Amino acid sequence: MAERTGDKSVLATDAKLRELVNRLKEVAAANLESVILYGSAARGDFHPAHSDLNVLCVMGSLAIEELSRVAPVVRWWVVEQEEPAPLFFTAEELRQSADVFSIELRDMQDSRRVLFGADLIDGLRVPVNLHRVQVEHELRTVLLKLRNAYFSAPGDAQLLTPTLRKSFSSVLALLRHVIIAFGEESPAAPRDIIARAAQLTHADAAAFDSVLRLREHGDAHLEVAKVYGAYLAALEIVIRGLDKHLPKEEWQRTRKAHS
Protein backbone atom coordinates (compact mmCIF):
# COMPACT_ATOMS: atom_id res chain seq x y z
CA MET A 1 0.00 0.00 0.00
CA ALA A 2 2.82 2.42 0.92
CA GLU A 3 4.46 1.82 -2.44
CA ARG A 4 1.19 2.42 -4.30
CA THR A 5 0.64 5.61 -2.31
CA GLY A 6 4.16 6.74 -3.21
CA ASP A 7 3.52 5.98 -6.88
CA LYS A 8 0.34 8.06 -6.77
CA SER A 9 2.24 10.93 -5.20
CA VAL A 10 4.85 10.84 -7.97
CA LEU A 11 2.14 10.75 -10.64
CA ALA A 12 0.33 13.68 -9.04
CA THR A 13 3.56 15.69 -8.85
CA ASP A 14 4.41 14.96 -12.48
CA ALA A 15 0.90 16.00 -13.51
CA LYS A 16 1.26 19.32 -11.67
CA LEU A 17 4.57 20.00 -13.36
CA ARG A 18 3.21 19.15 -16.81
CA GLU A 19 0.29 21.49 -16.23
CA LEU A 20 2.66 24.27 -15.17
CA VAL A 21 4.78 23.84 -18.30
CA ASN A 22 1.71 23.72 -20.55
CA ARG A 23 0.32 26.92 -19.05
CA LEU A 24 3.68 28.69 -19.36
CA LYS A 25 4.04 27.61 -22.99
CA GLU A 26 0.54 28.81 -23.77
CA VAL A 27 1.06 32.35 -22.42
CA ALA A 28 4.79 32.89 -23.06
CA ALA A 29 5.01 31.10 -26.44
CA ALA A 30 8.43 31.55 -28.09
CA ASN A 31 9.65 33.76 -25.22
CA LEU A 32 9.88 30.66 -22.97
CA GLU A 33 13.35 29.11 -23.38
CA SER A 34 13.63 26.61 -20.53
CA VAL A 35 11.81 25.22 -17.48
CA ILE A 36 13.95 23.29 -14.99
CA LEU A 37 12.96 21.46 -11.81
CA TYR A 38 15.53 21.53 -9.01
CA GLY A 39 15.69 20.84 -5.27
CA SER A 40 14.35 17.81 -3.41
CA ALA A 41 12.01 16.72 -6.20
CA ALA A 42 14.94 16.53 -8.62
CA ARG A 43 17.23 14.87 -6.05
CA GLY A 44 14.70 12.14 -5.23
CA ASP A 45 14.11 13.00 -1.55
CA PHE A 46 10.84 14.88 -2.11
CA HIS A 47 8.34 14.63 0.76
CA PRO A 48 4.82 15.68 -0.35
CA ALA A 49 3.84 16.95 3.11
CA HIS A 50 6.88 19.16 3.67
CA SER A 51 8.76 19.67 0.40
CA ASP A 52 8.23 22.27 -2.29
CA LEU A 53 8.45 22.02 -6.06
CA ASN A 54 11.25 24.40 -7.01
CA VAL A 55 11.20 25.58 -10.61
CA LEU A 56 13.49 27.80 -12.69
CA CYS A 57 12.06 29.49 -15.79
CA VAL A 58 14.36 31.07 -18.38
CA MET A 59 12.78 33.62 -20.71
CA GLY A 60 14.10 35.52 -23.69
CA SER A 61 12.71 38.76 -22.27
CA LEU A 62 11.45 39.72 -18.83
CA ALA A 63 10.01 43.07 -19.82
CA ILE A 64 6.93 44.13 -17.89
CA GLU A 65 4.67 43.02 -20.76
CA GLU A 66 6.09 39.51 -20.56
CA LEU A 67 5.67 39.44 -16.77
CA SER A 68 2.03 40.42 -17.23
CA ARG A 69 1.49 37.48 -19.57
CA VAL A 70 2.86 34.89 -17.13
CA ALA A 71 1.39 36.50 -13.98
CA PRO A 72 -1.87 34.44 -14.06
CA VAL A 73 0.14 31.22 -14.29
CA VAL A 74 2.33 32.23 -11.35
CA ARG A 75 -0.77 33.11 -9.30
CA TRP A 76 -2.30 29.72 -10.11
CA TRP A 77 0.91 27.95 -9.09
CA VAL A 78 1.31 29.87 -5.83
CA VAL A 79 -2.32 30.19 -4.71
CA GLU A 80 -4.05 27.08 -6.04
CA GLN A 81 -1.13 24.65 -6.11
CA GLU A 82 0.48 26.12 -2.95
CA GLU A 83 3.99 26.05 -4.41
CA PRO A 84 6.70 28.72 -4.26
CA ALA A 85 6.84 31.11 -7.18
CA PRO A 86 9.25 29.97 -9.91
CA LEU A 87 12.53 31.83 -10.33
CA PHE A 88 12.55 33.85 -13.56
CA PHE A 89 15.81 34.70 -15.31
CA THR A 90 17.01 35.52 -18.78
CA ALA A 91 19.87 33.31 -19.98
CA GLU A 92 22.32 36.21 -19.60
CA GLU A 93 21.11 36.98 -16.07
CA LEU A 94 21.58 33.33 -15.19
CA ARG A 95 25.20 33.41 -16.34
CA GLN A 96 25.90 36.65 -14.48
CA SER A 97 24.22 35.45 -11.26
CA ALA A 98 26.44 32.42 -10.62
CA ASP A 99 28.49 34.41 -8.10
CA VAL A 100 25.54 35.54 -5.94
CA PHE A 101 23.32 32.46 -6.26
CA SER A 102 26.09 29.91 -5.88
CA ILE A 103 24.14 27.57 -3.56
CA GLU A 104 21.07 27.46 -5.77
CA LEU A 105 23.03 27.01 -8.98
CA ARG A 106 25.32 24.39 -7.46
CA ASP A 107 22.20 22.49 -6.37
CA MET A 108 20.82 22.75 -9.89
CA GLN A 109 24.08 21.48 -11.34
CA ASP A 110 24.06 18.49 -9.00
CA SER A 111 20.38 17.58 -9.43
CA ARG A 112 17.94 18.94 -11.98
CA ARG A 113 15.29 17.82 -14.40
CA VAL A 114 14.71 19.73 -17.60
CA LEU A 115 10.95 19.98 -18.06
CA PHE A 116 11.08 22.07 -21.23
CA GLY A 117 13.66 23.53 -23.58
CA ALA A 118 17.43 23.66 -23.27
CA ASP A 119 19.56 22.69 -20.27
CA LEU A 120 20.96 26.15 -19.53
CA ILE A 121 22.52 25.05 -16.22
CA ASP A 122 25.05 22.75 -17.84
CA GLY A 123 28.41 24.49 -18.17
CA LEU A 124 27.72 27.35 -15.75
CA ARG A 125 30.80 28.22 -13.67
CA VAL A 126 30.01 28.64 -9.96
CA PRO A 127 32.80 30.40 -7.96
CA VAL A 128 33.82 28.16 -5.05
CA ASN A 129 35.07 31.00 -2.83
CA LEU A 130 31.78 32.89 -2.99
CA HIS A 131 29.88 29.66 -2.37
CA ARG A 132 31.50 29.36 1.07
CA VAL A 133 30.44 32.92 1.99
CA GLN A 134 26.86 32.33 0.90
CA VAL A 135 26.66 29.09 2.90
CA GLU A 136 27.61 30.94 6.08
CA HIS A 137 25.22 33.79 5.30
CA GLU A 138 22.30 31.40 4.79
CA LEU A 139 23.11 29.41 7.94
CA ARG A 140 23.22 32.57 10.03
CA THR A 141 19.94 33.75 8.50
CA VAL A 142 18.21 30.46 9.38
CA LEU A 143 19.57 30.65 12.93
CA LEU A 144 18.28 34.21 13.40
CA LYS A 145 14.84 33.26 12.07
CA LEU A 146 14.62 30.26 14.40
CA ARG A 147 15.54 32.40 17.41
CA ASN A 148 12.91 35.00 16.47
CA ALA A 149 10.29 32.28 16.01
CA TYR A 150 11.02 31.00 19.52
CA PHE A 151 10.40 34.46 21.01
CA SER A 152 6.84 34.29 19.66
CA ALA A 153 6.07 30.94 21.29
CA PRO A 154 8.62 30.05 23.99
CA GLY A 155 8.22 26.39 24.97
CA ASP A 156 4.94 25.99 23.03
CA ALA A 157 5.24 22.58 21.32
CA GLN A 158 2.13 23.11 19.19
CA LEU A 159 3.54 26.27 17.61
CA LEU A 160 7.22 25.32 17.56
CA THR A 161 6.78 21.94 15.88
CA PRO A 162 5.68 23.40 12.49
CA THR A 163 8.61 25.84 12.65
CA LEU A 164 11.06 22.98 13.15
CA ARG A 165 9.53 20.91 10.36
CA LYS A 166 9.43 23.82 7.91
CA SER A 167 13.02 24.85 8.59
CA PHE A 168 14.55 21.43 8.11
CA SER A 169 14.54 21.27 4.30
CA SER A 170 16.62 24.45 4.19
CA VAL A 171 18.93 23.28 6.97
CA LEU A 172 19.50 19.91 5.34
CA ALA A 173 20.35 21.61 2.04
CA LEU A 174 22.79 23.90 3.86
CA LEU A 175 24.43 20.95 5.62
CA ARG A 176 25.02 19.46 2.17
CA HIS A 177 26.73 22.67 1.18
CA VAL A 178 28.82 22.73 4.35
CA ILE A 179 30.24 19.38 3.26
CA ILE A 180 30.87 20.78 -0.23
CA ALA A 181 32.58 23.85 1.28
CA PHE A 182 34.92 21.46 3.13
CA GLY A 183 35.95 20.14 -0.28
CA GLU A 184 34.02 16.87 -0.23
CA GLU A 185 31.22 15.42 -2.30
CA SER A 186 28.07 15.32 -0.21
CA PRO A 187 26.21 12.03 0.32
CA ALA A 188 22.62 11.90 -0.87
CA ALA A 189 20.72 10.35 2.07
CA PRO A 190 19.59 12.86 4.74
CA ARG A 191 21.04 10.92 7.69
CA ASP A 192 24.35 10.49 5.89
CA ILE A 193 24.45 14.23 5.22
CA ILE A 194 23.78 14.93 8.89
CA ALA A 195 26.42 12.47 10.04
CA ARG A 196 29.17 13.82 7.77
CA ALA A 197 28.42 17.50 8.41
CA ALA A 198 28.44 16.80 12.16
CA GLN A 199 31.78 14.99 11.89
CA LEU A 200 33.37 17.83 9.95
CA THR A 201 32.16 20.60 12.27
CA HIS A 202 31.97 18.65 15.59
CA ALA A 203 28.25 19.42 15.90
CA ASP A 204 25.73 17.10 17.59
CA ALA A 205 24.25 14.88 14.87
CA ALA A 206 21.49 13.76 17.25
CA ALA A 207 20.11 17.31 17.36
CA PHE A 208 19.51 17.27 13.60
CA ASP A 209 18.29 13.65 13.65
CA SER A 210 15.59 14.60 16.16
CA VAL A 211 14.21 17.30 13.87
CA LEU A 212 14.34 14.90 10.92
CA ARG A 213 12.32 12.36 12.93
CA LEU A 214 9.87 15.08 13.87
CA ARG A 215 9.44 16.01 10.24
CA GLU A 216 9.12 12.45 8.97
CA HIS A 217 7.01 10.87 11.70
CA GLY A 218 5.75 13.61 14.02
CA ASP A 219 7.38 11.83 16.95
CA ALA A 220 5.10 12.55 19.93
CA HIS A 221 7.71 11.39 22.46
CA LEU A 222 10.12 14.22 21.70
CA GLU A 223 10.31 17.18 24.09
CA VAL A 224 9.99 19.94 21.52
CA ALA A 225 11.55 22.72 23.61
CA LYS A 226 14.63 20.56 24.24
CA VAL A 227 14.81 19.57 20.59
CA TYR A 228 14.56 23.23 19.60
CA GLY A 229 17.38 24.22 21.95
CA ALA A 230 19.66 21.43 20.79
CA TYR A 231 18.90 22.32 17.16
CA LEU A 232 19.90 25.95 17.70
CA ALA A 233 23.09 24.89 19.51
CA ALA A 234 24.02 22.46 16.73
CA LEU A 235 23.55 25.15 14.09
CA GLU A 236 25.80 27.52 16.06
CA ILE A 237 28.52 24.84 16.17
CA VAL A 238 28.21 24.14 12.43
CA ILE A 239 28.69 27.84 11.69
CA ARG A 240 31.72 28.06 13.98
CA GLY A 241 33.16 24.90 12.43
CA LEU A 242 32.77 26.29 8.93
CA ASP A 243 34.31 29.62 9.91
CA LYS A 244 37.22 27.93 11.67
CA HIS A 245 37.98 25.62 8.76
CA LEU A 246 37.67 28.38 6.13
CA PRO A 247 38.27 31.72 7.89
CA LYS A 248 37.11 34.61 5.73
CA GLU A 249 40.21 36.72 6.45
CA GLU A 250 42.60 33.97 5.37
CA TRP A 251 40.43 33.16 2.37
CA GLN A 252 40.59 36.81 1.23
CA ARG A 253 44.39 36.97 1.58
CA THR A 254 44.81 33.65 -0.24
CA ARG A 255 42.61 34.75 -3.06
CA LYS A 256 44.43 38.09 -3.44
CA ALA A 257 47.79 36.33 -3.42
CA HIS A 258 46.69 34.10 -6.29
CA SER A 259 44.95 36.80 -8.29
Secondary structure by P-SEA (a helix, b strand, c coil): caaaaaaaaaaaaaaaaaaaaaaaaacccccccbbbbbccccccccccccccbbbbbbbccccaaaaaaaaaaaaaacccccccccccccaaaaaaacccaaaaaaaaaacccccccccccccccccaaaaaaaaaaaaaaaaaaaaaaaaaccccaaaaaaaaaaaaaaaaaaaaaaaaaacbbbbccaaaaaaaaaaaacccaaaaaaaaaaaaccccccaaaaaaaaaaaaaaaaaaaaaaaccaaaaaaaaaaac
